[in-house]
């Protein structure tokens, strides 16, 4: 959870301070989270995949507030609102014996009744390798299992109420995909489990509940820039070449 709070008690979306004292973190991971929090408390902004326009990876990409799921016969494609990020999940296939690490890992899926189960391993460790906005790192042992299902509003209500206590709600027009508070139809719920023995002392789980948005799906572009990220004036990690291509 975010230790930085707004006056109304919800998490501060403009300052991320992770709870480095959480016993689920190994000492090495807790130190990484603590250092990121110190930067935030000092008024700074540390580099993340999202503010550097890099691929987010899993489960970091779940922070995105807009998601579309496309069902094809042999695979499922996830589209995320910001930065044109997408993932592909092969259906009813095993992981290869040797997985080549990639930005979103190797994801395979199958249905258990009305629940889609996605299993991901082999997430590539890049310059900004983290599983969340607090900078919590991950290791090559990262393993994420996602379970997606449609639920009735009565079943989603508890999660929506918990979310409103922890996360800021934007007024319509400020956040294009702020969900409709009057909607009482089906909701789409993701429960995921993160297991990484190199970072966490035990597996942990979280839930995300998607609803019908008030706004429309808009293009959100993350443009690479050498002028830095946010207002810190730091140099951004725009891709560069050490030697010419020809």
Helices and strands as residue ranges (DSSP letters): H 27-41, G 60-63, E 67-71, E 75-80, E 86-91, E 106-112, E 115-121, E 143-151, H 153-166, E 187-195, E 204-210
